[in-house]
Amino acid sequence: MPQRLLLCDDEVHIVRVAQFKLSKAGYEVQGALDGLQAWKAIQAQPPDLVVTDLQMPGLTGFELIDRMRAQPATAKTPVVLLTAKGYELQHEDIQSKYGDVTVLPKPFSPKALLDLVKEKLQKSQEAQSALAGAAK
């Protein structure tokens, strides 16, 4: 069963290009064009990873992450935060507040996004395996 990703950005071309690249790599990718659509999709079926834009209508990327972190099913879900303000943000502050969040500045290459998604999912699986092993 392929890993599920939710990709949320209000720029349709970014969603289409990223969705194409990630789908070709074998991921099941659902798209959303605003934060509220993304939140509804997350509630319906929590993804393995979320890629979200920071500045969106409905809910911002930070508001979406706040809601995710408040729910047990998505409290530890890794997030890639896309933003044109990537160089203005304090990455350490974001990680200390939101946990597993990595900022990817726009513009970005689809390959860079794919590599980051692979890396984050691998780390997430390793952490889950370690927790399961410790519980035994």
JOPE-V373511 format. One record per residue. N is the residue number from 1. RES is the residue in three letters. D_FIRST is the distance of its C-alpha to the first C-alpha in whole Angstrom. Layout:
[[N;RES;D_FIRST] [N;RES;D_FIRST]]
//
This chain:
[[1;MET;0] [2;PRO;4] [3;GLN;7] [4;ARG;9] [5;LEU;13] [6;LEU;16] [7;LEU;18] [8;CYS;22] [9;ASP;25] [10;ASP;28] [11;GLU;29] [12;VAL;27] [13;HIS;27] [14;ILE;25] [15;VAL;22] [16;ARG;22] [17;VAL;23] [18;ALA;20] [19;GLN;18] [20;PHE;18] [21;LYS;18] [22;LEU;15] [23;SER;13] [24;LYS;15] [25;ALA;13] [26;GLY;10] [27;TYR;9] [28;GLU;9] [29;VAL;13] [30;GLN;15] [31;GLY;19] [32;ALA;22] [33;LEU;25] [34;ASP;27] [35;GLY;26] [36;LEU;27] [37;GLN;24] [38;ALA;22] [39;TRP;23] [40;LYS;22] [41;ALA;19] [42;ILE;18] [43;GLN;20] [44;ALA;18] [45;GLN;14] [46;PRO;15] [47;PRO;13] [48;ASP;12] [49;LEU;15] [50;VAL;18] [51;VAL;20] [52;THR;23] [53;ASP;26] [54;LEU;29] [55;GLN;32] [56;MET;31] [57;PRO;32] [58;GLY;31] [59;LEU;30] [60;THR;30] [61;GLY;28] [62;PHE;29] [63;GLU;30] [64;LEU;26] [65;ILE;25] [66;ASP;28] [67;ARG;27] [68;MET;23] [69;ARG;25] [70;ALA;27] [71;GLN;24] [72;PRO;23] [73;ALA;19] [74;THR;19] [75;ALA;22] [76;LYS;20] [77;THR;18] [78;PRO;19] [79;VAL;21] [80;VAL;22] [81;LEU;25] [82;LEU;26] [83;THR;30] [84;ALA;33] [85;LYS;35] [86;GLY;33] [87;TYR;36] [88;GLU;38] [89;LEU;36] [90;GLN;36] [91;HIS;33] [92;GLU;34] [93;ASP;35] [94;ILE;31] [95;GLN;29] [96;SER;32] [97;LYS;32] [98;TYR;28] [99;GLY;26] [100;ASP;23] [101;VAL;24] [102;THR;25] [103;VAL;27] [104;LEU;27] [105;PRO;30] [106;LYS;31] [107;PRO;31] [108;PHE;28] [109;SER;26] [110;PRO;23] [111;LYS;23] [112;ALA;24] [113;LEU;21] [114;LEU;18] [115;ASP;20] [116;LEU;20] [117;VAL;17] [118;LYS;16] [119;GLU;18] [120;LYS;18] [121;LEU;14] [122;GLN;15] [123;LYS;18] [124;SER;16] [125;GLN;14] [126;GLU;18] [127;ALA;19] [128;GLN;17] [129;SER;17] [130;ALA;21] [131;LEU;22] [132;ALA;20] [133;GLY;22] [134;ALA;25] [135;ALA;25] [136;LYS;25]]
//
